[in-house]
Amino acid sequence: PGYNEDYSDQTPLGYVISTSPGTGAEVPRGASVTVLVSKGPELVEMPNVVGMSLDDATRRLEARGFVVATVRGYRPGREVRRQSIAAGPEAQRGTRVDLWF
């Protein structure tokens, strides 16, 4: 194609992220312009954290770019019984995940 693609959390799928030369630059007629088009946000697989401690579950989720939002029923020594987004499906980095103990 006459363009490149990259993931973007800020620019919706199919929209232009940037051009080179940049906006407002003058270029000679017939010159090449590189267009970078958004593939939308990068999706990553949701890990299974059921059965883990709070610390282990938090580390696993944060390593994939997720945010532990709400923790319900936590007491030291308890393991995660449920997570708000099931393991397996892909989700956007930054997605908030609730944990139940």
PASEBA-1860 file (N, C-alpha, C; in nm, 3 decimals):
! residues 101
1> PGYNEDYS> 0.083/-0.120/0.000/0.000/0.000/0.000/0.086/0.126/0.000 ~ 0.026/0.240/-0.028/0.097/0.368/-0.030/0.100/0.433/0.106 ~ 0.097/0.352/0.209/0.097/0.405/0.346/0.153/0.300/0.440 ~ 0.186/0.345/0.561/0.231/0.254/0.667/0.124/0.253/0.776 ~ 0.123/0.147/0.857/0.025/0.136/0.965/0.097/0.115/1.098 ~ 0.033/0.165/1.204/0.086/0.144/1.339/-0.029/0.151/1.437 ~ -0.010/0.090/1.556/-0.112/0.096/1.661/-0.112/0.234/1.724 ~ -0.230/0.277/1.767/-0.242/0.405/1.836/-0.359/0.401/1.933
9> DQTPLGYV> -0.332/0.440/2.058/-0.439/0.450/2.157/-0.517/0.580/2.139 ~ -0.458/0.679/2.074/-0.522/0.810/2.059/-0.594/0.828/1.925 ~ -0.548/0.762/1.821/-0.604/0.782/1.688/-0.689/0.662/1.649 ~ -0.818/0.684/1.615/-0.906/0.572/1.580/-0.859/0.495/1.456 ~ -0.900/0.371/1.448/-0.870/0.283/1.336/-0.902/0.351/1.203 ~ -0.805/0.349/1.111/-0.825/0.401/0.977/-0.798/0.549/0.961 ~ -0.775/0.621/1.070/-0.745/0.764/1.062/-0.595/0.785/1.052 ~ -0.554/0.899/0.996/-0.413/0.931/0.978/-0.353/0.977/1.110
17> ISTSPGTG> -0.242/0.913/1.148/-0.168/0.951/1.268/-0.075/1.067/1.235 ~ -0.004/1.053/1.125/0.092/1.156/1.086/0.128/1.143/0.939 ~ 0.195/1.247/0.890/0.249/1.244/0.755/0.393/1.293/0.760 ~ 0.471/1.254/0.660/0.607/1.303/0.649/0.632/1.337/0.503 ~ 0.660/1.459/0.471/0.676/1.574/0.559/0.545/1.606/0.632 ~ 0.558/1.678/0.743/0.446/1.708/0.830/0.348/1.808/0.771 ~ 0.237/1.825/0.842/0.132/1.918/0.802/0.188/2.057/0.779 ~ 0.150/2.117/0.669/0.191/2.254/0.637/0.322/2.265/0.561
25> AEVPRGAS> 0.396/2.155/0.549/0.523/2.159/0.477/0.497/2.168/0.328 ~ 0.579/2.244/0.259/0.570/2.253/0.114/0.659/2.146/0.052 ~ 0.603/2.078/-0.048/0.679/1.974/-0.118/0.663/1.996/-0.267 ~ 0.764/1.959/-0.344/0.754/1.973/-0.489/0.647/1.880/-0.546 ~ 0.584/1.921/-0.652/0.486/1.837/-0.718/0.551/1.705/-0.755 ~ 0.481/1.596/-0.728/0.530/1.462/-0.759/0.617/1.403/-0.650 ~ 0.646/1.480/-0.544/0.729/1.428/-0.435/0.649/1.323/-0.355 ~ 0.721/1.234/-0.292/0.657/1.131/-0.210/0.621/1.188/-0.072
33> VTVLVSKG> 0.504/1.147/-0.025/0.460/1.180/0.111/0.428/1.048/0.181 ~ 0.485/1.029/0.298/0.459/0.908/0.374/0.343/0.933/0.469 ~ 0.244/0.844/0.467/0.126/0.856/0.553/0.127/0.739/0.650 ~ 0.108/0.771/0.779/0.100/0.669/0.883/-0.045/0.660/0.929 ~ -0.107/0.542/0.908/-0.249/0.520/0.937/-0.264/0.433/1.061 ~ -0.361/0.468/1.144/-0.383/0.396/1.270/-0.446/0.259/1.248 ~ -0.393/0.161/1.320/-0.453/0.028/1.328/-0.543/0.020/1.450 ~ -0.565/0.135/1.516/-0.643/0.138/1.640/-0.556/0.096/1.755
41> PELVEMPN> -0.614/0.078/1.874/-0.534/0.039/1.989/-0.485/-0.105/1.976 ~ -0.366/-0.128/2.028/-0.313/-0.264/2.029/-0.387/-0.345/2.134 ~ -0.433/-0.461/2.095/-0.505/-0.549/2.187/-0.411/-0.658/2.237 ~ -0.424/-0.692/2.364/-0.341/-0.796/2.423/-0.431/-0.897/2.494 ~ -0.384/-1.019/2.504/-0.463/-1.125/2.566/-0.477/-1.102/2.716 ~ -0.598/-1.119/2.766/-0.625/-1.106/2.910/-0.576/-1.232/2.979 ~ -0.484/-1.217/3.078/-0.434/-1.336/3.147/-0.535/-1.389/3.249 ~ -0.521/-1.515/3.283/-0.603/-1.575/3.388/-0.530/-1.553/3.521
49> VVGMSLDD> -0.592/-1.479/3.613/-0.529/-1.454/3.743/-0.605/-1.522/3.857 ~ -0.709/-1.599/3.823/-0.785/-1.673/3.925/-0.690/-1.772/3.992 ~ -0.695/-1.775/4.127/-0.608/-1.864/4.204/-0.478/-1.798/4.248 ~ -0.454/-1.674/4.204/-0.331/-1.603/4.242/-0.354/-1.513/4.362 ~ -0.244/-1.477/4.426/-0.248/-1.377/4.532/-0.271/-1.240/4.470 ~ -0.306/-1.142/4.552/-0.326/-1.006/4.502/-0.199/-0.954/4.436 ~ -0.084/-0.972/4.500/0.042/-0.922/4.444/0.074/-0.987/4.309 ~ 0.059/-1.120/4.301/0.090/-1.190/4.176/-0.008/-1.150/4.065
57> ATRRLEAR> -0.136/-1.141/4.099/-0.237/-1.102/4.000/-0.211/-0.962/3.949 ~ -0.180/-0.870/4.040/-0.153/-0.732/4.002/-0.032/-0.725/3.911 ~ 0.075/-0.795/3.946/0.196/-0.796/3.862/0.166/-0.850/3.722 ~ 0.093/-0.961/3.716/0.061/-1.023/3.587/-0.022/-0.927/3.500 ~ -0.124/-0.866/3.559/-0.210/-0.775/3.483/-0.134/-0.650/3.439 ~ -0.058/-0.591/3.530/0.017/-0.470/3.496/0.125/-0.496/3.392 ~ 0.184/-0.616/3.391/0.286/-0.650/3.291/0.227/-0.649/3.151 ~ 0.097/-0.677/3.140/0.029/-0.676/3.010/-0.031/-0.539/2.977
65> GFVVATVR> -0.019/-0.445/3.072/-0.069/-0.311/3.047/-0.208/-0.284/3.102 ~ -0.263/-0.376/3.182/-0.395/-0.357/3.240/-0.382/-0.288/3.376 ~ -0.495/-0.237/3.427/-0.498/-0.166/3.554/-0.592/-0.239/3.649 ~ -0.543/-0.273/3.769/-0.630/-0.332/3.871/-0.711/-0.218/3.930 ~ -0.843/-0.222/3.906/-0.929/-0.110/3.942/-0.991/-0.125/4.079 ~ -1.057/-0.234/4.104/-1.130/-0.256/4.228/-1.096/-0.395/4.281 ~ -1.072/-0.400/4.410/-1.044/-0.527/4.476/-1.154/-0.547/4.581 ~ -1.227/-0.656/4.570/-1.339/-0.681/4.661/-1.314/-0.807/4.744
73> GYRPGREV> -1.338/-0.797/4.875/-1.331/-0.913/4.962/-1.190/-0.957/4.996 ~ -1.091/-0.871/4.975/-0.952/-0.912/4.999/-0.925/-0.927/5.149 ~ -0.857/-1.034/5.183/-0.799/-1.055/5.316/-0.666/-1.126/5.290 ~ -0.564/-1.097/5.369/-0.434/-1.163/5.348/-0.450/-1.315/5.339 ~ -0.383/-1.373/5.243/-0.385/-1.518/5.224/-0.493/-1.566/5.128 ~ -0.589/-1.482/5.096/-0.693/-1.522/5.001/-0.640/-1.513/4.858 ~ -0.701/-1.595/4.772/-0.665/-1.594/4.630/-0.780/-1.536/4.549 ~ -0.748/-1.489/4.431/-0.849/-1.435/4.341/-0.949/-1.546/4.306
81> RRQSIAAG> -1.078/-1.517/4.325/-1.184/-1.613/4.289/-1.246/-1.579/4.154 ~ -1.242/-1.449/4.119/-1.307/-1.406/3.994/-1.241/-1.278/3.945 ~ -1.240/-1.260/3.814/-1.192/-1.136/3.754/-1.300/-1.085/3.661 ~ -1.308/-0.951/3.647/-1.419/-0.890/3.573/-1.415/-0.917/3.423 ~ -1.299/-0.943/3.369/-1.286/-0.977/3.227/-1.225/-1.116/3.220 ~ -1.295/-1.208/3.159/-1.250/-1.347/3.153/-1.115/-1.357/3.081 ~ -1.039/-1.456/3.120/-0.910/-1.481/3.055/-0.932/-1.521/2.910 ~ -0.838/-1.482/2.826/-0.841/-1.524/2.686/-0.872/-1.415/2.587
89> PEAQRGTR> -0.989/-1.349/2.598/-1.019/-1.247/2.498/-0.916/-1.135/2.501 ~ -0.899/-1.073/2.388/-0.807/-0.961/2.382/-0.877/-0.834/2.429 ~ -0.802/-0.749/2.496/-0.854/-0.623/2.546/-0.749/-0.515/2.525 ~ -0.792/-0.392/2.528/-0.703/-0.278/2.508/-0.618/-0.254/2.632 ~ -0.490/-0.224/2.610/-0.403/-0.186/2.722/-0.469/-0.070/2.795 ~ -0.454/-0.067/2.927/-0.516/0.037/3.007/-0.654/0.001/3.057 ~ -0.709/-0.112/3.009/-0.841/-0.156/3.054/-0.835/-0.185/3.203 ~ -0.940/-0.143/3.273/-0.951/-0.164/3.417/-1.009/-0.303/3.445
97> VDLWF> -0.948/-0.375/3.539/-0.990/-0.510/3.575/-1.023/-0.513/3.724 ~ -1.142/-0.563/3.758/-1.182/-0.580/3.898/-1.150/-0.723/3.941 ~ -1.112/-0.738/4.067/-1.080/-0.870/4.123/-1.165/-0.896/4.245 ~ -1.214/-1.020/4.259/-1.291/-1.064/4.376/-1.213/-1.175/4.444 ~ -1.210/-1.169/4.577/-1.138/-1.268/4.658/-1.234/-1.348/4.740
END
